[in-house]
């Protein structure tokens, strides 16, 4: 069971004070009943019956978000000097405690996940669970060879002697290539390409585990993941399904 105001705030529909005001004004209903008590207890049976101004507002234990990150934003929730991915999200979502899953460089674009579920975040970001991330990049330098592809598949050794796990390199036309890996080391894609005598000039992530970037999601916009997408992510890192409803 959870208080109504907390359940709505945790689901990203406003701050606790904003939600309490809506409740006092009679704009919130549960199972068709107007609720004016912010402490009204919500259970699993209520999660699909809550409405604000007549619009259904599903409740979530945690928020998990897909963002199509544009260039120029750092993967952080706050920074004193530079714009962050938090600037691209509704304030109500930010207040739920969203944290980026791993990071994309400031000039890298594409699929970035953020979640308020700490366990899910940790497992998705950890190489222990082997979650593949897929990138498309444009590069300067010679065309890729069969020997290069084999070197990525065997696991590259970087200039500093660091040995990497096997990765999948797929050359494309026009000095582009796809690269899939399941690590997330600092500037890893750029360093891998540089170790092979080329330079990345544009980098875009288009898949993370079972999810691909939504074609309808414009750069700089985000959406909540659907329940089937969250289920697929949890399955990828061997997390049990949570008990139904608000805990």
N, C-alpha and C positions, 0 to 999 in steps of 0.2 A: 504494500500500500504506500501511496505517496500523496502529499498535499497537491491540490489542483494547481496552485500558483507555481510550485516548484516543477511539477511535471510539464507544464506549458513552457516555462522558462528553459528547462533542460532540453526541450525539443526545439528551441530556437525561435520561439514566437514573440520574444521581447524580454526585457529585464523583469525581475520579480516585481518591481514597483509598477512598471507598465502593465503587467498582467493583473496585478491587484486592482488597478484602476478600472480595467475592462470588466473584471468580475463585479466590482461595486456598482458599475453602471448597468449591470444585467445583460451584458453582451456575450456572455459565455453560457453555453448549455451543455449538459451531460445527459445523454439518452433522452433528449427532448425537454429536459427540465432546466429552467433558468437557475443558475447557481450564483449566489451572492456572497458565499463564504469562501475566502481564499484557502482556508485549511480543509476544505471538503476533500475526503479521502478518495483517491483514484485507485482502482484495481485493474487487473488484466482484462476483466470483462468490459471495461470502459474505454479501452484505448482507441476504438474505432467510432466512438459515439460523441466525442468532444467537438464542439463547433464554436467558432467565434464569428459573430455577425452572420450566422447561418451557414458558414463555410466549414467543411470538415477539416479538422486539424489533427492528423494522426500523431500519436505520442510515441516517443522513442526513448529507450534506455540510454542510448548514445547516438550521436550524430556522426555519420561518415559521408564525406563530400568528395565529389569529383570536380576538379578545377582544370580548365584549359588555360594553363599559365602562359601569359605573353612574355616576351623579352622585357628586361628592365626592372623586374621585381625580384627581390631576394626572398628565398624560402625561409621566412621567419614570421613571427606574429607581431613583432614590434622592432623598430630600429629608429635611432635618433636622427639619422641622416638620410636613409634611402627608403623608397617605397617598398612595401612588403606585400606578400600575398594576402595578408589580412585586410589590406585596403580594398581588395576586390570582393570581399564577402559581406553579406548583410551583418550589421552589428549584433543582431540577435544570435546569429550563428557563432560569432567570435566569442561571445560571452559564455557559451557552453563549454569552453575549454578545448576547442579544436587545436590539434597539433599536427604539423605536416608529417607524413610518413616518409622518412628520408629527406632528400633535398634535390632540387634542380639548381644548377648554376644560374646566376642572374641573367645571362644571355641565352639560356636554354629554354625552349618552349615545350608545351604539351601537357600530358596527363600528370597531374599531381593529386595525390590523395591526402585528405586531412581527416582525422578522427578524434573524438573525445574518449575513445576506448583505448586505454593505455596498453592492455595486453595485446590487443589486435595490432596496434601500432608497432609494438616491440617485435612481434613475430614477423610481420610483413617486412620490416626493415632489416631483420637479422639474416645473415647468409646461412645460418643453421637450417632454416626452413626451405631454402632453395627456391624462393619465389622469383621467377624470371621477369625481367623488365626488357622491353623492346624499344630500340631507338632507330631513327632514320637520320643519317647525317650526310652533309655535303663536305667534300674534302678537296684540298690541293695536294698534288703529287701524282705519282704514277698509278696506273690501273692496278687493281688487286690481282694477285696470282693465286694459283692453286696452292702454292707453298704458304702464302699468307693465310689462306683459309685454314689450312692444316695447323699452322702455328697458333691461331686463335683457339682452335678446337682442342689443342694439347694443353693450353694454358700459357699465356705469355709471361715473360720475365721483363719487368720494367727496368729502366735505366738505373734505378737505385737498388736493384737486386730483388725487388719484391716479386714473388711468384703469385700469379693470379689463377683463379679457377677457370676451367674450360668455358669458352664462349662461342657463339655461333655468328659468323660473319657471312653475309650474303651480298655480293656486289650487285649493283644495279647500273642502269645506263646513266649517262650525264654526270659522272663523278659523284654519284650517290651510292650509299650502301645501307643495309640494315644490320644492326648488331643487337644480339640478345645476350644478356648476362644475368647472373643472380648474386652479384655482389653490389656494393654501393660505396666504394672507396672514393676518396677526394679526387674530383676531376677524372674519374676512372676512364670514361670513354675517350676523352681527349688525350690522356696519357697513353692509352693502348694504341691509338692511331699514331701518335707521335713516335712511339717505340718502333713502329714499322716504317718510319720515314715519310709520313704524311702529316697534314695538319687539318683539323676539323675547322670548317668555316661556318657551319650552321648545324645545330643539334636539336632534335625534336623527339620527345618520348611519346609513343603512340599506344603502348600497352603496358599493363602492370598486372602480372599474374593472369587470372582469368578475365580481366577487364580490358576492353579497348576503349580509346577515347571516343566519346560520343560525337558523331559527325554533326549533330545539330547544336553542339555546344560551342558558341563563338569564343574566340580568344578573350580572356578576361572575365568570362562568366563561369558559374558553377551551379551544380545541382546536387541534391541529396541522392545517395544511392538508393536503388530499389531494394526491396527485401531479398529478391533472388540474387542480386549482385552481392549483397552483404553475406548471404549464405554461402556463395561461391568463394568469397575471400576467406571466410572462416574455415571452410573446408580445405582450402589451399594450405593453411597453417595448422590443420588438425585441432581446431577449436570446436568444442561442443556447442550445440545450439543453446542459446540462453532460454530460461523459462519464459513462457509467453507473458507479455504484458510488462507493466511497470513494477520494478522491484524497489 
